[in-house]
Amino acid sequence: MKNIELIQANDSLGQSVRGLAGEPLVVTEAGVPIAALVPIDELDLESLALGSNPRFLAILEQARAQCREGSGLSTEEVRRELGLL
């Protein structure tokens, strides 16, 4: 992943996009990430939007925590609830 300080980001947007070479460019200010320019060659926009949505990420983390605690549903239980068994 490439990084660039905001003060050094003098290139035009088009030049920055062409220079991505398949990896994100993280813009930092005083070493702290503040933005990212991400290529979407192999990523659909929905995945990009969900992957950066704090509410969606919180839902995923809650579900993972439930699974770690053993309080999640098994595949068989989900199928039964959906009437697939």
N, C-alpha and C positions, 0 to 999 in steps of 0.2 A: 504494500500500500504506500502510495506516495503522499508526502506532506509538503505543504507550502505555507509560509507565514503570510498573513493577510497583507502586510506591508510590501511583500515581494510579488504579490499577485498582480502584476502589471499587464500580463498578456490579455488579449481579447478573449471573450468567452469561447468563440469558435476555435481559437488556437488551443485553449485548455481542453476542450472536448476532443479534438483530434489527437491530442497527446495522451489521452487516458490509457491507451494500449490495453484495454480489458481490465484495468484495475481502478479502484476509487482514488480520487485525489481529495485529501483531507486538508481543509483550510484551517489554520490555527492562528490565534492571536495571543501573543506572549506565551506560546507553547501549549495553549488550551484549545482543543478542537471546537470550532464554532460552526462549521458547515462541511458538507461533502458533495463532491461532484461524482456521480456514480454512473458507470456505463450500464445500459439496460439491454445489451445485445442478447443475453440468454436469460433475461429476467422479465417477466410480465409486469405491467404497471400495478396490478392488484397485489402481487407479492411484495413489491416495493412499498406500496402504501401500507399494507398490513404489518410488514416487518419493521416499520418505523412508527407505528401507532402505539402510544403509551397504554391506552385502554386495552387494545388487543394483546399486547405483551403481558399486561397484568393478568388478563384472563388465562393466558397460556401458563404463566407461572403458578397461578392458583391451581390449575388442573394438574400440573406436574407435582406440586406439593401434595395434593390429594392422593395421587398415585404412589408417591413415596411413602405416605402414611398408610397405604393399603386401603384407603376409603374410596377409591375410584371403582368404576364398573369394569368387569372383565368383558372381553369380546363377546362371549356367550351371553352375558347379561344384557348387553346392548342389543344383540340380535333378538333376544327374547322380547325385550321391551318394544322393539320395532316390528315384531311379528314376523321375523325372518326365520324362525326355527319351527 
